C-alpha cells in the first residue's frame, strides 16, 4: 500500500484541491460517487466508478481493464516508447537492434508504438511473442545473440519466476543488457530499470484531472511529463556491457541490490 500512498501524496500536492481517498476491499464492486475518480493499480482499475475516471496503470492491460468509453482515461505508470528509446540510447549510443518479448495478452499497441519510435532512430525492434512460460526458451533462441539490448515489459507471463530466470540467463550468457520497468526486477538480475517514482505518477494524474476540470482536451493514454528515472544494477549492468557516467545527471542512479 505504501507506494500508492506516495502516489496520493503527489496527486494532492500537484492538484491543490481536497481529495477524498479510500482503500478498496475485496468486496468493493463500485467506487464512491464522484465527478472525477482516480485509481492506482490494476485491481482498483477493474472496479466500476461514476463520472470521469482516470486509471493509472502499467502498460500491460488486461482486457477487462480496457476503458473505451468517453469518460475514461489512462495514465501510464511506465515511460512512453519515445522515452524508452531515448534512455536506451543514452546508455548505449550505438544500439541498433533491440529485442522485445511479450505475451499474447499484452496490448500489441505497446510494441507497435515502440517499433515506430525506434524506426525514427534507425533502430530495428525484433519481437518475440509468447503464449506461455514454456515458449520463452525457444523464442529467445529465435531472437539470437546479435541483439544490442532486450526489453521486457511488465507482463505477468514474461516476468513470472521461470520466464524471467530464463531471460536473465539469456541476457548474462550473451552479454545483452536487460531493460525492465520495475526496480524490483533489478533484484532478480535485470541490468537497467526505466520508470517513475509513485509521486511522479500521482502528479501526472493530477495534471490529467486539472485538464478535465478546465475543459481542456485530454489524450486517451498519457504519460508523466517528468523525465523518467534510470536505475542500474551495477553488477549485471557491467556484465552486459552497460556503464554509467557521472554526466547522466540525477535522474540516474545505482540500485543497491540486497544480497
Backbone torsions as a table, in degrees:
resi	resn	phi	psi	omega
1	UNK	NA	-28.0	-175.0
2	UNK	-54.5	-46.6	-179.3
3	UNK	-58.1	-37.9	-179.0
4	UNK	-71.9	-26.1	172.4
5	UNK	-66.4	-35.6	175.3
6	UNK	-65.6	-38.7	177.9
7	UNK	-64.4	-42.1	177.8
8	UNK	-61.9	-40.1	177.8
9	UNK	-59.9	-45.3	178.5
10	UNK	-64.5	-38.5	178.7
11	UNK	-61.7	-50.0	-177.4
12	UNK	-66.0	-37.6	-179.1
13	UNK	-65.0	-43.2	-176.6
14	UNK	-79.7	-39.0	-175.0
15	UNK	-75.0	-35.9	179.6
16	UNK	56.6	38.4	176.2
17	UNK	-136.4	156.1	178.2
18	UNK	-60.3	133.3	180.0
19	UNK	-124.7	122.7	174.9
20	UNK	-90.6	124.5	-178.2
21	UNK	-118.1	150.2	178.4
22	UNK	-145.7	148.5	176.6
23	UNK	-100.8	126.4	-177.5
24	UNK	-73.5	148.3	172.8
25	UNK	-108.0	165.4	179.1
26	UNK	-57.7	-22.0	-178.0
27	UNK	-90.2	-6.0	-177.3
28	UNK	-66.6	123.5	179.3
29	UNK	-111.6	-32.9	-177.4
30	UNK	-131.2	134.6	178.4
31	UNK	-76.3	154.7	177.6
32	UNK	-56.6	146.1	-177.6
33	UNK	-64.7	133.9	-177.6
34	UNK	-161.0	154.7	175.8
35	UNK	-67.8	-40.5	177.5
36	UNK	-133.5	125.9	177.3
37	UNK	-114.8	133.8	178.7
38	UNK	-119.3	127.1	178.8
39	UNK	-116.7	147.1	176.4
40	UNK	-117.6	122.1	175.6
41	UNK	97.5	165.3	-173.0
42	UNK	-68.6	-44.2	-177.1
43	UNK	-63.8	-44.4	179.7
44	UNK	-64.9	-33.0	-178.5
45	UNK	-68.0	-19.2	-178.0
46	UNK	-86.5	-8.3	-179.6
47	UNK	-88.7	138.4	-178.5
48	UNK	-73.5	146.2	178.8
49	UNK	-137.5	-179.8	179.0
50	UNK	-118.4	165.7	179.9
51	UNK	67.2	-154.0	177.6
52	UNK	-82.7	139.9	-176.0
53	UNK	-123.7	129.0	175.0
54	UNK	-111.9	119.3	-178.5
55	UNK	-110.4	119.5	178.2
56	UNK	-96.6	117.3	-171.6
57	UNK	-139.7	161.3	166.0
58	UNK	-74.6	163.2	-173.3
59	UNK	-71.3	-2.2	173.5
60	UNK	-89.4	115.6	-177.7
61	UNK	-114.8	125.4	170.3
62	UNK	-71.2	152.6	-176.7
63	UNK	-59.7	-34.9	-177.8
64	UNK	-73.0	-9.2	178.3
65	UNK	-93.1	-11.8	-179.0
66	UNK	-53.5	140.4	-179.4
67	UNK	-128.7	80.4	-177.3
68	UNK	-74.0	-18.3	-176.2
69	UNK	-65.7	158.0	-174.8
70	UNK	-68.1	-18.5	-175.5
71	UNK	-99.2	14.4	-176.1
72	UNK	-119.1	134.7	-177.5
73	UNK	-135.8	147.0	-179.4
74	UNK	-115.2	130.3	171.2
75	UNK	-108.6	116.9	-176.2
76	UNK	-72.4	138.3	174.3
77	UNK	-83.1	-8.0	-179.6
78	UNK	-115.9	159.6	-176.5
79	UNK	-64.8	159.8	176.4
80	UNK	-71.0	158.1	176.0
81	UNK	-53.1	-37.0	179.0
82	UNK	-61.5	-44.1	179.8
83	UNK	-68.2	-37.4	179.5
84	UNK	-60.6	-49.2	179.5
85	UNK	-62.0	-41.0	-179.6
86	UNK	-61.5	-41.2	-178.2
87	UNK	-72.9	-36.4	175.7
88	UNK	-61.4	-44.4	-178.9
89	UNK	-70.1	-27.5	176.3
90	UNK	-62.8	-42.7	-178.6
91	UNK	-87.0	-28.6	-178.7
92	UNK	-133.5	77.1	-174.1
93	UNK	-57.1	-24.6	-177.0
94	UNK	-98.1	8.0	-179.2
95	UNK	-61.6	132.8	-179.7
96	UNK	-135.4	-6.9	-177.1
97	UNK	-144.1	111.7	-176.5
98	UNK	-117.7	141.8	174.2
99	UNK	-96.4	149.6	179.2
100	UNK	-140.5	115.6	-175.8
101	UNK	-112.7	128.8	-176.8
102	UNK	-151.3	164.6	-175.7
103	UNK	-96.9	169.6	-177.6
104	UNK	-60.7	-28.7	-176.5
105	UNK	-86.7	-12.1	-179.9
106	UNK	-71.4	150.0	-178.3
107	UNK	-67.6	120.9	178.5
108	UNK	-59.8	-26.5	-177.4
109	UNK	-58.8	-32.5	179.8
110	UNK	-62.0	-44.3	179.0
111	UNK	-67.9	-43.4	-176.7
112	UNK	-64.0	-39.4	177.8
113	UNK	-68.0	-39.6	177.6
114	UNK	-63.8	-40.6	179.2
115	UNK	-62.0	-42.1	179.6
116	UNK	-64.4	-44.6	-179.7
117	UNK	-65.8	-38.0	179.7
118	UNK	-65.4	-39.7	-179.1
119	UNK	-60.6	-32.0	178.7
120	UNK	-63.3	-24.6	179.8
121	UNK	-106.9	17.2	179.7
122	UNK	59.5	38.1	178.6
123	UNK	-109.9	134.4	177.0
124	UNK	-93.4	135.5	175.3
125	UNK	-108.3	121.8	176.9
126	UNK	-100.5	114.2	-178.2
127	UNK	-86.2	150.8	171.8
128	UNK	-135.5	106.2	-177.8
129	UNK	-101.1	124.3	-176.6
130	UNK	-112.3	155.9	177.8
131	UNK	-102.1	-29.2	178.8
132	UNK	-155.4	173.3	-179.6
133	UNK	-59.2	-31.3	-177.8
134	UNK	-65.5	-20.0	-179.1
135	UNK	-79.4	-16.2	-171.0
136	UNK	-59.2	-50.7	-177.9
137	UNK	-57.1	-43.7	-178.5
138	UNK	-67.3	-39.9	179.8
139	UNK	-68.2	-34.3	176.6
140	UNK	-66.4	-39.2	176.9
141	UNK	-61.9	-38.7	178.2
142	UNK	-64.5	-37.0	178.6
143	UNK	-63.6	-36.0	178.5
144	UNK	80.1	178.9	-175.2
145	UNK	-104.1	16.7	-178.3
146	UNK	-98.2	11.4	179.4
147	UNK	-74.9	150.1	173.0
148	UNK	-87.4	-24.3	178.5
149	UNK	-165.3	158.8	177.5
150	UNK	-123.9	127.2	-178.8
151	UNK	-105.9	128.4	-178.9
152	UNK	-121.0	112.3	178.5
153	UNK	-72.2	168.2	178.6
154	UNK	-80.2	77.1	-175.5
155	UNK	-116.5	118.2	-174.2
156	UNK	-52.3	-34.8	179.9
157	UNK	-70.3	-41.2	-175.6
158	UNK	-74.2	-33.8	-177.1
159	UNK	-99.1	13.2	172.5
160	UNK	-61.1	159.9	-173.1
161	UNK	-53.8	-48.5	-178.9
162	UNK	-67.4	-47.4	-178.0
163	UNK	-59.1	-50.8	-173.5
164	UNK	-68.4	-37.0	178.0
165	UNK	-61.6	-40.1	178.4
166	UNK	-66.3	-42.7	179.4
167	UNK	-65.5	-41.4	178.9
168	UNK	-61.9	-44.9	179.2
169	UNK	-62.2	-38.8	176.8
170	UNK	-62.9	-43.7	179.5
171	UNK	-60.6	-51.5	-177.3
172	UNK	-69.8	-39.9	-178.1
173	UNK	-65.6	-28.7	-178.4
174	UNK	-110.0	8.4	-178.2
175	UNK	52.3	49.0	177.7
176	UNK	-112.8	115.6	-179.5
177	UNK	-57.8	138.6	-177.7
178	UNK	-109.8	114.3	-178.7
179	UNK	-100.8	133.0	179.9
180	UNK	-133.2	-179.7	-178.6
181	UNK	-125.5	25.1	177.0
182	UNK	-144.5	125.6	-179.4
183	UNK	-63.3	-25.6	178.7
184	UNK	-59.9	-30.0	-179.1
185	UNK	-76.1	-13.7	172.1
186	UNK	-66.7	-33.5	177.3
187	UNK	-61.9	-30.7	-176.7
188	UNK	-89.9	-1.0	174.2
189	UNK	116.9	4.3	175.3
190	UNK	-66.7	157.0	-178.1
191	UNK	-84.4	-46.7	-171.9
192	UNK	-140.1	139.5	172.6
193	UNK	-118.4	133.8	177.9
194	UNK	-115.4	125.0	-177.7
195	UNK	-175.5	-167.4	-177.0
196	UNK	-123.2	158.4	169.7
197	UNK	-75.9	159.0	179.0
198	UNK	-67.3	-26.9	175.5
199	UNK	-66.4	-39.6	174.6
200	UNK	-57.2	-43.8	-178.0
201	UNK	-64.4	-42.8	177.2
202	UNK	-60.8	-40.1	178.7
203	UNK	-67.2	-35.4	177.8
204	UNK	-64.6	-39.4	176.8
205	UNK	-65.4	-36.7	177.9
206	UNK	-64.7	-39.7	178.3
207	UNK	-62.2	-42.3	178.2
208	UNK	-65.2	-42.7	179.2
209	UNK	-62.2	-41.3	-179.9
210	UNK	-62.1	-39.4	178.3
211	UNK	-65.6	-40.4	178.6
212	UNK	-64.9	-39.9	180.0
213	UNK	-64.6	-39.3	-177.5
214	UNK	-86.5	-2.3	177.6
215	UNK	82.6	13.7	178.9
216	UNK	-75.5	160.2	177.1
217	UNK	-70.9	136.0	-178.6
218	UNK	-124.3	131.3	177.2
219	UNK	-68.4	148.5	179.2
220	UNK	-61.2	-42.5	175.8
221	UNK	-124.5	125.4	179.0
222	UNK	-128.1	167.5	-177.5
223	UNK	-127.6	153.0	175.8
224	UNK	-53.9	140.2	-177.1
225	UNK	-78.4	-17.4	179.3
226	UNK	-72.6	154.0	173.7
227	UNK	-68.7	133.1	-177.8
228	UNK	-70.4	154.1	173.3
229	UNK	-77.4	153.9	171.4
230	UNK	-123.1	120.9	176.9
231	UNK	-112.5	138.2	-173.3
232	UNK	-123.1	132.2	169.5
233	UNK	-83.2	104.8	-171.5
234	UNK	-59.4	-32.5	-178.1
235	UNK	-71.2	-54.7	-177.8
236	UNK	-73.7	-29.1	177.0
237	UNK	-62.5	-45.7	179.6
238	UNK	-64.5	-37.6	-179.5
239	UNK	-68.1	-22.7	-179.4
240	UNK	-107.7	9.6	172.3
241	UNK	88.3	19.5	177.3
242	UNK	-105.8	123.8	-179.2
243	UNK	-125.9	133.1	-175.5
244	UNK	-96.6	134.0	179.5
245	UNK	-106.5	152.9	-178.6
246	UNK	-61.4	-29.2	-174.7
247	UNK	-69.3	-6.3	-178.2
248	UNK	-73.0	-15.2	174.4
249	UNK	90.0	-173.2	-171.5
250	UNK	-86.3	3.4	175.7
251	UNK	-94.5	11.4	175.4
252	UNK	-131.2	141.1	-177.0
253	UNK	-154.9	159.5	172.7
254	UNK	-80.9	138.8	179.7
255	UNK	-98.4	127.7	-179.8
256	UNK	-80.4	104.7	-178.8
257	UNK	-81.3	127.1	-179.7
258	UNK	-75.5	130.6	-179.7
259	UNK	-86.4	NA	NA
